[in-house]
Amino acid sequence: MNRAILNAVTITGKFEVKQLILAFKDDETLPDKIERLASELELTPEELIKRFIAEGIGNSEAKTPCSPGTSLTDFLTKNGVLKR
């Protein structure tokens, strides 16, 4: 079974890591396609998968102007990138 592991690390200085594990059967072609496209874009498969997820989630959310913040962390939190 092929697996892709995504690691999301907070940028607040804490070393919290969350993992999402994607599992594919040996006869599925998607892992090969992901690896090939990632290589063409000079990315790791994990980076490519994160881009796909971010784009998919971004397209499903309402498009509204960003809220300003008092710091980078505040800005990212107010705009849904970091948890409150």
C-alpha positions in Angstrom: 0.0 0.0 0.0 1.3 3.4 -0.9 1.1 6.2 1.6 1.5 10.0 1.5 2.0 11.8 4.8 1.2 15.5 5.1 2.8 17.4 8.0 1.4 20.7 9.1 3.7 22.7 11.4 2.5 25.8 13.2 4.6 28.9 12.6 4.1 30.3 16.1 7.3 28.7 17.4 5.6 25.7 18.9 6.6 22.4 17.6 3.1 21.0 17.1 2.8 18.6 14.2 -0.4 17.1 12.7 -0.3 14.3 10.3 -2.8 13.2 7.7 -2.1 9.8 6.1 -3.4 9.1 2.7 -3.4 5.4 1.8 -3.7 4.0 -1.8 -4.1 0.5 -3.0 -1.1 -0.9 -5.0 -3.2 -1.0 -8.2 -4.2 2.7 -8.0 -2.5 5.1 -10.4 -3.0 8.3 -8.4 0.2 8.0 -6.4 2.3 7.7 -9.6 0.5 10.7 -11.1 1.1 12.8 -8.0 4.8 11.8 -7.9 5.2 12.6 -11.6 3.5 16.0 -11.5 5.4 16.9 -8.3 8.7 16.1 -9.9 7.8 18.2 -13.0 7.0 21.1 -10.7 10.2 20.5 -8.6 8.0 19.8 -5.5 7.7 16.9 -3.1 4.5 14.9 -3.4 3.5 16.3 0.1 3.9 19.9 -1.1 1.8 19.2 -4.2 -0.9 17.5 -2.1 -1.0 20.5 0.3 -1.4 22.8 -2.7 -4.3 20.8 -4.0 -6.0 20.8 -0.6 -5.4 24.5 0.0 -6.8 25.4 -3.5 -9.8 23.1 -3.0 -10.6 24.6 0.4 -10.0 28.1 -0.8 -12.4 27.6 -3.7 -15.1 26.4 -1.4 -15.0 29.4 1.0 -16.7 32.7 0.3 -14.4 35.3 -1.2 -14.2 38.2 1.1 -11.5 40.9 1.7 -8.8 40.0 4.2 -9.0 41.4 7.7 -5.9 43.4 8.8 -4.0 42.2 11.8 -1.7 43.7 14.4 1.0 41.1 13.6 1.6 38.4 11.1 0.2 35.8 13.5 -2.9 37.9 14.2 -3.4 38.5 10.5 -3.2 34.7 9.7 -5.5 33.9 12.6 -8.1 36.5 11.6 -8.1 35.2 8.1 -8.5 31.5 8.9 -5.0 30.3 8.3 -4.1 29.6 12.0 -6.4 28.4 14.7 -7.6 30.9 17.4 
